[in-house]
Amino acid sequence: MRYGAGRKEETRAKILKAAGKVFRRHGYHASGVDKVMEEAGLTAGGFYAHFASKEALFAAMLAPTAAETPAALQPDRSDATDREWVEAFLESYLSASHRDRPEDGCPLPALVSEIARAAGPVKASFQEIVRGLAARIERSVGGSEDRALAIVALCVGGLGVARSVEDEALGERILSACRDLAERSLADTDSTSQPANRRKTKDVF
């Protein structure tokens, strides 16, 4: 049976969503195509009608997975100033709840070690997310792009380290320390060039 383009796109979206869950839950290398398709409620044989390879799926799933994690990347502060948005982002991203729910959170800390070993398209997708998030922070609070990139690295790395230690109390200290350092960095940012009444925009980050 042949399906229209709309049905094919719908199925592709289901596979991407399932891959986001499975890869964050089990890791990319520990997750086969069969497991992803089972999560999506589809038969494994239909996978290659949508993706040329598992790695192509990996590259494709990062951006939509990041965009669909509002608790981690888009705090619900539609009435907040840009500075308040960044502060809420740090509080949400570097939190115990985000640490304890990797399959529902940002894909970057969950998969960063596997992305580092992946081919160019996967790294390019990761890079786009990092740059987009850094740009969102930079235009919110001013300062340099390097400062914004450092804050992103602190968030992703700090969350990854907090998830990797055995002692839960130590993990919470790591999260708190990273939040404090990021907030001090924000306090040092010269935001006088930013309009005082700027509001959060509705974009990916």
N, C-alpha and C positions, 0 to 999 in steps of 0.2 A: 504494500500500500504506500502510495506517495503522499507526503504531507506538504502543505504550503510553507512558505518562508517564515510566516509567523509562528507556526508550530515548531519549526526547527530552532528558531531563536529562543523560544520558551524552554525547549528541552536543553539547549546549550546553557541557558541561565541556571537551570536546575542542577546541571552537572557542576558548574562553577561554584554554586552555593554549597553543594555537597563536598566538593574538594576543599573548600575553605574550612569546613568543619573537620573533615577527616585529617587533612594535613596538619592543622593546628593541634588536633587531639593526639595523633599518633606519630607525627613527623612525616615528612615527604618520603624518605627512603623506606620507611616501615609500612607505607600505605600503597597497596596495589590499585590498579584500575578497577578490579572487581569490587574492592571495598568502597571505592568512590561511587561506583554505579549502584551498588546496593544501598548506600546512604541516600542516593537520589531516587530510589525506587524504580530503577531502570535495569534492563538486561545489559550485561557486560559487552555483548556483541555489538551494541549500537554506539560504543564509544568513538570508534574511528570515523564515524560519519561526521563528527564534530571537531575532533582534535587529531593532529597527525601523530602525536606521541604524548606520553605522560608528562614529559618536560614542557611540551607546548602548553599543556593544561596548567602546569605550575606557573609559567610566565603569565598566562591569561587570568589566573584566579586572584593574583595579588591585589590589583587595583580595586576590583569590585568588592573583595573581601574587606579591604581597608575602609572603603566607603560605607559598608554596611555594619560598621561597629561604632555606633554613635556614643555608647557609654565610654568608649576609650578615646575616640578621636573628635567627637563633636558634642561636647557638653551642652545640655539643653539650657542655654542661657541666651535666648533670642533677644532679651531686653538689655543685655550686658554691653558695656563698652568693650572695646577691643582688648584693653589691658585686663579687664575682668575676665574676658573669655580665656585669655592665656592662663591666668591664675586658676580658673576652673579646669582647664585642660590638664594642667600639671597635677592638680588635686585628684582628678579622675584617673589619669593615666598611671600615675605612680601611687596606686592605691592597693590595699589588700584584696579588694574584690576583683580588680583587674588581674592581679597576680594569680588568684585562685581559680580563674575561669579562662584559661588560655584558648579554649575552643570557641569562645564568644568574643574574644578580644582582638587587639591589633595583631595582624599576622607577622609584623616585622620582628619583634623579639622571639616569637614562637618558632620562627623559621630562619633566622638570620644565619646560623651556622651552616645550614644546608644551602641557602642562597649563595653563600660565599664559595661553595664548591660547584655551583651550577654554571651553565653556559651563559653566553652573552644576553640572550633575550630575557632570561629570568633576572639577571642583574640589572638590565635596563629598566625593567618594570619596577624593581625595588628602588632604583635610583630616582625614578620619576616620583614615587611616593615620598621619598625622603626630601627631595627638592620642593615638592608641593607643600609639605608640612612646614618646612623651614621658611618658605616664602609666606605662608599664612601667619607664622609667628613674627617674622620680620616686619611685615606691613601692619601688624597689629600694634607693635610696641616700638618700632623703629630700631635703631642700632644697626650693626653690620650683619651681612649674611653669614659670616663666620660665627658670630655669636648665636644666631638662630640655629645653625647646623650643630653647634656644640650642645645646645639645649636638646635638640632631637636625639643626638647620640647619647646624651646623659639619660634621657627617658628610655630609649630602646635598650641600651646596655644595662642601666640600673634595674629595669624590670626583669631582664633576662637573668642577671645575677641573683636578684631576690627570689626568683623561681627556682634557682639551682642549688641554693643552700638547704641543708637539712633542718636547721634550727629556724622555726617559724619566727621567733622573736628577733633573731638576727636579720631575717628577711625584711621584717617591718622596719628595723633600724636602717637598713640599706635604702628602702623606699623613702623614709623620712629624710635621710641625709641627702639623697638626690633631689628631693623636692626643695629642701632648704637651699642647696647650692644653686639650683635653677632659679629660685625666687630671688636670691641675692644677685644673680646675674641680671635679672630683669630690673632690679632696683637700681643697678648701675647704668641702665640704658638711658640715653638721652632721648626722651620722647617729645621734646618741645616742638619738633617739626610736625608732629602728628596733630590733626584737627581734634579739638577737645570733644566734639560731639559725634565722632565717627562711631558707627555701630557695626555689629557683626554682620557680615555678608553671608548669604546662603550659597556656599560653595562646598567642595568636597571636604575641606578641613575647616 
